[in-house]
Amino acid sequence: MGILSEKSNKSYNAAILLLSKAHYCNSIQCSYFSCLQLAKDKILTNSTDPERLERELKASNSSHKDIIQKARDSVKGNPREKGLMTETMLKMKRWRTNAIYDNVQFLEINASDAIDNCNTVNHILNKI
């Protein structure tokens, strides 16, 4: 298990804890980052040149979208899972942006949905 995978697990656990403390926006953020960290871990682990890939991602103006796209490309087999993972991560990215930067209120059900979405995405990513 790589460092980013460990961070992903910690972010997931933090999302659950924050949900239980009614910190819904922060729970949503942690759910999203759990997926993003695991996605990055998987693409770096499977890369033939992880150092070069890491530099490319750091230099990118849209590194989150790049990570999501590269993770999508890494999912083998089921096109439905590729689409589900991509769509769900992009939705969670929007939720995270709304939760952190926008004048939008989130409820327990929203944070719970984010954790459910995180479970779905991480399940797909763990097949890579």
C-alpha positions as semicolon CSV with decimal commas, in nm:
position;residue;x (nm);y (nm);z (nm)
1;M;0,000;0,000;0,000
2;G;0,142;0,333;-0,108
3;I;0,147;0,655;0,090
4;L;-0,138;0,804;-0,115
5;S;-0,344;0,491;-0,057
6;E;-0,288;0,531;0,318
7;K;-0,389;0,897;0,292
8;S;-0,699;0,789;0,102
9;N;-0,797;0,556;0,387
10;K;-0,741;0,833;0,641
11;S;-0,946;1,078;0,435
12;Y;-1,228;0,826;0,415
13;N;-1,219;0,770;0,791
14;A;-1,215;1,146;0,845
15;A;-1,522;1,182;0,620
16;I;-1,711;0,936;0,838
17;L;-1,599;1,106;1,159
18;L;-1,689;1,451;1,027
19;L;-2,031;1,324;0,920
20;S;-2,092;1,195;1,272
21;K;-1,999;1,540;1,409
22;A;-2,236;1,717;1,163
23;H;-1,946;1,879;0,973
24;Y;-2,106;1,802;0,640
25;C;-1,903;2,027;0,411
26;N;-1,573;1,896;0,544
27;S;-1,702;1,539;0,523
28;I;-1,780;1,594;0,154
29;Q;-1,432;1,734;0,098
30;C;-1,267;1,435;0,265
31;S;-1,481;1,191;0,064
32;Y;-1,368;1,354;-0,259
33;F;-1,003;1,359;-0,159
34;S;-1,017;0,992;-0,058
35;C;-1,113;0,910;-0,418
36;L;-0,860;1,147;-0,570
37;Q;-0,573;1,019;-0,354
38;L;-0,653;0,656;-0,436
39;A;-0,686;0,739;-0,806
40;K;-0,345;0,908;-0,807
41;D;-0,191;0,620;-0,613
42;K;-0,324;0,370;-0,866
43;I;-0,205;0,559;-1,174
44;L;0,140;0,623;-1,025
45;T;0,175;0,262;-0,911
46;N;0,084;0,132;-1,257
47;S;0,297;0,385;-1,446
48;T;0,619;0,280;-1,617
49;D;0,763;0,622;-1,526
50;P;0,594;0,746;-1,208
51;E;0,842;1,029;-1,153
52;R;0,769;1,179;-1,496
53;L;0,395;1,136;-1,444
54;E;0,417;1,305;-1,104
55;R;0,599;1,602;-1,261
56;E;0,336;1,626;-1,537
57;L;0,052;1,626;-1,285
58;K;0,220;1,891;-1,069
59;A;0,274;2,114;-1,374
60;S;-0,086;2,080;-1,490
61;N;-0,341;2,356;-1,438
62;S;-0,614;2,094;-1,411
63;S;-0,436;1,817;-1,220
64;H;-0,756;1,684;-1,060
65;K;-0,921;1,637;-1,398
66;D;-0,601;1,484;-1,533
67;I;-0,590;1,235;-1,246
68;I;-0,956;1,144;-1,301
69;Q;-0,897;1,095;-1,675
70;K;-0,584;0,886;-1,626
71;A;-0,761;0,673;-1,364
72;R;-1,050;0,625;-1,607
73;D;-0,804;0,510;-1,872
74;S;-0,656;0,262;-1,622
75;V;-0,988;0,090;-1,546
76;K;-0,984;-0,236;-1,738
77;G;-1,282;-0,407;-1,889
78;N;-1,626;-0,280;-1,803
79;P;-1,699;0,049;-1,986
80;R;-1,994;0,107;-1,754
81;E;-1,757;0,115;-1,454
82;K;-1,527;0,358;-1,635
83;G;-1,817;0,592;-1,699
84;L;-1,959;0,553;-1,349
85;M;-1,623;0,625;-1,186
86;T;-1,559;0,931;-1,405
87;E;-1,909;1,073;-1,367
88;T;-1,910;1,016;-0,991
89;M;-1,568;1,172;-0,934
90;L;-1,656;1,478;-1,142
91;K;-1,982;1,516;-0,947
92;M;-1,792;1,486;-0,619
93;K;-1,542;1,744;-0,742
94;R;-1,833;1,988;-0,801
95;W;-1,978;1,907;-0,457
96;R;-1,640;1,971;-0,295
97;T;-1,611;2,305;-0,471
98;N;-1,963;2,401;-0,360
99;A;-1,901;2,278;-0,006
100;I;-1,580;2,475;0,037
101;Y;-1,614;2,789;-0,174
102;D;-1,980;2,857;-0,239
103;N;-2,265;2,992;-0,032
104;V;-2,440;2,654;-0,037
105;Q;-2,567;2,458;0,259
106;F;-2,520;2,082;0,273
107;L;-2,715;1,841;0,488
108;E;-2,645;1,505;0,644
109;I;-2,795;1,325;0,344
110;N;-2,552;1,505;0,111
111;A;-2,247;1,405;0,314
112;S;-2,381;1,051;0,344
113;D;-2,427;1,039;-0,035
114;A;-2,069;1,161;-0,080
115;I;-1,942;0,874;0,137
116;D;-2,155;0,626;-0,061
117;N;-2,013;0,770;-0,384
118;C;-1,664;0,740;-0,240
119;N;-1,725;0,372;-0,165
120;T;-1,837;0,314;-0,524
121;V;-1,539;0,492;-0,677
122;N;-1,285;0,335;-0,444
123;H;-1,428;-0,011;-0,515
124;I;-1,376;0,045;-0,888
125;L;-1,028;0,190;-0,834
126;N;-0,923;-0,105;-0,620
127;K;-0,979;-0,331;-0,922
128;I;-0,697;-0,152;-1,110
